[in-house]
Amino acid sequence: MNILDEIFYGNISGAECRVSADYKKLCEKESKLYDKIKEKLNNEDMQLVDDLLKLYSESSSISEKNFYSFGFKTGLLLGIECSKLDI
């Protein structure tokens, strides 16, 4: 695994990760909505929903990792470019 992957996956961390209050509220809303859906669907339909959510989670993780790497690399290139300026 390269250094960006290590940082992304939290294997290299200098500080505790903090979750915003807005994010916590969003997670609570998701949980309540999931429970409402679960009450209305039969087991077979709920399994389809769970499968869809798992696939969405996996694709989101891949996308987030790619954006994280892109942002890091872009920032590093910007730093290199700035270091070449004669200010």
MIDOSE-1310 file (N, C-alpha, C; in nm, 2 decimals, decimal comma, always signed):
residues 87
mnil	+0,08/-0,12/+0,00/+0,00/+0,00/+0,00/+0,09/+0,12/+0,00; +0,05/+0,23/-0,08/+0,14/+0,35/-0,08/+0,10/+0,44/+0,03; +0,18/+0,54/+0,05/+0,16/+0,63/+0,16/+0,02/+0,70/+0,16; -0,03/+0,74/+0,05/-0,16/+0,80/+0,04/-0,27/+0,71/+0,09
deif	-0,26/+0,58/+0,05/-0,36/+0,48/+0,10/-0,35/+0,46/+0,25; -0,23/+0,46/+0,30/-0,21/+0,45/+0,45/-0,28/+0,56/+0,52; -0,26/+0,69/+0,47/-0,32/+0,80/+0,53/-0,47/+0,80/+0,52; -0,52/+0,76/+0,40/-0,66/+0,76/+0,37/-0,73/+0,66/+0,46
ygni	-0,67/+0,54/+0,48/-0,73/+0,44/+0,56/-0,71/+0,46/+0,71; -0,65/+0,56/+0,75/-0,63/+0,60/+0,89/-0,52/+0,52/+0,96; -0,43/+0,46/+0,88/-0,32/+0,39/+0,94/-0,21/+0,48/+0,98; -0,21/+0,60/+0,92/-0,12/+0,71/+0,96/-0,20/+0,83/+0,99
sgae	-0,20/+0,86/+1,12/-0,29/+0,97/+1,16/-0,22/+1,05/+1,28; -0,22/+1,18/+1,27/-0,16/+1,26/+1,37/-0,26/+1,31/+1,47; -0,39/+1,30/+1,44/-0,49/+1,35/+1,53/-0,62/+1,27/+1,52; -0,70/+1,28/+1,63/-0,82/+1,21/+1,63/-0,92/+1,27/+1,53
crvs	-0,99/+1,18/+1,46/-1,09/+1,22/+1,36/-1,21/+1,27/+1,43; -1,26/+1,39/+1,40/-1,38/+1,44/+1,46/-1,49/+1,45/+1,36; -1,61/+1,41/+1,40/-1,73/+1,41/+1,32/-1,81/+1,54/+1,36; -1,85/+1,61/+1,25/-1,93/+1,73/+1,28/-2,07/+1,69/+1,33
adyk	-2,13/+1,79/+1,39/-2,27/+1,77/+1,44/-2,37/+1,75/+1,33; -2,34/+1,82/+1,22/-2,43/+1,80/+1,10/-2,42/+1,66/+1,05; -2,30/+1,60/+1,05/-2,29/+1,47/+1,00/-2,36/+1,37/+1,09; -2,35/+1,39/+1,22/-2,42/+1,31/+1,32/-2,57/+1,31/+1,30
klce	-2,62/+1,43/+1,27/-2,77/+1,45/+1,25/-2,81/+1,38/+1,12; -2,73/+1,39/+1,02/-2,76/+1,32/+0,89/-2,76/+1,17/+0,91; -2,67/+1,11/+0,99/-2,66/+0,97/+1,02/-2,79/+0,93/+1,10; -2,83/+1,01/+1,19/-2,95/+0,98/+1,27/-3,07/+0,98/+1,17
kesk	-3,08/+1,07/+1,08/-3,19/+1,07/+0,98/-3,19/+0,95/+0,90; -3,07/+0,91/+0,85/-3,06/+0,79/+0,77/-3,11/+0,67/+0,84; -3,07/+0,66/+0,97/-3,11/+0,54/+1,05/-3,26/+0,54/+1,07; -3,32/+0,65/+1,10/-3,47/+0,65/+1,11/-3,54/+0,62/+0,99
lydk	-3,49/+0,67/+0,87/-3,55/+0,64/+0,74/-3,54/+0,49/+0,71; -3,42/+0,44/+0,74/-3,40/+0,29/+0,72/-3,49/+0,21/+0,80; -3,51/+0,25/+0,92/-3,61/+0,17/+1,01/-3,75/+0,18/+0,96; -3,79/+0,30/+0,90/-3,93/+0,31/+0,85/-3,94/+0,22/+0,72
ikek	-3,84/+0,22/+0,64/-3,84/+0,14/+0,52/-3,85/-0,01/+0,56; -3,77/-0,05/+0,66/-3,77/-0,19/+0,70/-3,90/-0,23/+0,75; -3,98/-0,15/+0,82/-4,11/-0,18/+0,87/-4,21/-0,21/+0,75; -4,19/-0,14/+0,64/-4,29/-0,15/+0,53/-4,26/-0,26/+0,43
lnne	-4,13/-0,31/+0,43/-4,09/-0,41/+0,33/-4,09/-0,55/+0,38; -4,11/-0,65/+0,30/-4,09/-0,79/+0,34/-3,94/-0,82/+0,33; -3,91/-0,94/+0,38/-3,77/-0,98/+0,40/-3,69/-0,98/+0,26; -3,76/-1,03/+0,16/-3,70/-1,03/+0,03/-3,67/-0,89/-0,03
dmql	-3,76/-0,80/-0,02/-3,75/-0,67/-0,06/-3,64/-0,59/+0,02; -3,64/-0,62/+0,15/-3,54/-0,56/+0,24/-3,40/-0,60/+0,20; -3,39/-0,73/+0,16/-3,26/-0,78/+0,12/-3,21/-0,71/+0,00; -3,30/-0,68/-0,09/-3,26/-0,60/-0,21/-3,21/-0,46/-0,17
vddl	-3,28/-0,40/-0,08/-3,24/-0,26/-0,03/-3,10/-0,27/+0,03; -3,08/-0,37/+0,12/-2,95/-0,39/+0,18/-2,84/-0,41/+0,08; -2,87/-0,49/-0,02/-2,77/-0,52/-0,12/-2,73/-0,39/-0,20; -2,84/-0,31/-0,23/-2,81/-0,18/-0,30/-2,73/-0,09/-0,21
lkly	-2,76/-0,08/-0,08/-2,69/+0,01/+0,01/-2,54/-0,04/+0,02; -2,52/-0,17/+0,02/-2,38/-0,22/+0,03/-2,30/-0,18/-0,10; -2,36/-0,20/-0,21/-2,30/-0,16/-0,34/-2,27/-0,01/-0,34; -2,37/+0,07/-0,30/-2,35/+0,22/-0,30/-2,24/+0,26/-0,20
sess	-2,23/+0,19/-0,09/-2,13/+0,22/+0,01/-1,99/+0,19/-0,05; -1,98/+0,08/-0,12/-1,85/+0,04/-0,18/-1,81/+0,13/-0,29; -1,90/+0,17/-0,37/-1,87/+0,26/-0,48/-1,83/+0,40/-0,43; -1,90/+0,44/-0,32/-1,87/+0,57/-0,26/-1,73/+0,57/-0,20
sise	-1,69/+0,46/-0,14/-1,56/+0,45/-0,08/-1,45/+0,46/-0,19; -1,47/+0,40/-0,30/-1,38/+0,40/-0,41/-1,37/+0,54/-0,46; -1,48/+0,61/-0,48/-1,48/+0,75/-0,53/-1,42/+0,84/-0,43; -1,45/+0,83/-0,30/-1,38/+0,91/-0,20/-1,23/+0,90/-0,20
knfy	-1,19/+0,78/-0,21/-1,04/+0,75/-0,21/-0,98/+0,82/-0,34; -1,04/+0,81/-0,45/-0,99/+0,87/-0,57/-0,98/+1,02/-0,56; -1,09/+1,08/-0,51/-1,09/+1,23/-0,49/-0,99/+1,27/-0,38; -0,97/+1,19/-0,28/-0,87/+1,22/-0,18/-0,73/+1,22/-0,24
sfgf	-0,70/+1,12/-0,32/-0,57/+1,11/-0,38/-0,55/+1,23/-0,48; -0,65/+1,26/-0,56/-0,65/+1,36/-0,66/-0,62/+1,50/-0,59; -0,69/+1,52/-0,48/-0,68/+1,65/-0,40/-0,54/+1,66/-0,34; -0,49/+1,55/-0,29/-0,36/+1,55/-0,23/-0,25/+1,58/-0,33
ktgl	-0,26/+1,51/-0,44/-0,16/+1,53/-0,55/-0,17/+1,67/-0,61; -0,29/+1,72/-0,63/-0,31/+1,86/-0,68/-0,24/+1,96/-0,58; -0,27/+1,94/-0,45/-0,21/+2,03/-0,35/-0,06/+2,03/-0,35; -0,01/+1,91/-0,37/+0,14/+1,89/-0,37/+0,20/+1,96/-0,50
llgi	+0,13/+1,94/-0,61/+0,18/+2,01/-0,73/+0,17/+2,16/-0,72; +0,07/+2,21/-0,65/+0,06/+2,35/-0,63/+0,17/+2,40/-0,54; +0,20/+2,32/-0,44/+0,32/+2,36/-0,35/+0,45/+2,36/-0,43; +0,47/+2,27/-0,52/+0,59/+2,26/-0,60/+0,60/+2,38/-0,69
ecsk	+0,48/+2,41/-0,75/+0,48/+2,53/-0,84/+0,51/+2,66/-0,77; +0,45/+2,67/-0,65/+0,47/+2,79/-0,57/+0,62/+2,81/-0,53; +0,68/+2,69/-0,50/+0,82/+2,70/-0,46/+0,91/+2,75/-0,57; +0,86/+2,74/-0,69/+0,94/+2,79/-0,81/+0,93/+2,94/-0,83
ldi	+0,83/+3,00/-0,77/+0,81/+3,14/-0,79/+0,92/+3,22/-0,72; +0,95/+3,33/-0,78/+1,05/+3,42/-0,72/+0,98/+3,53/-0,66; +0,94/+3,51/-0,53/+0,87/+3,62/-0,46/+0,95/+3,69/-0,37
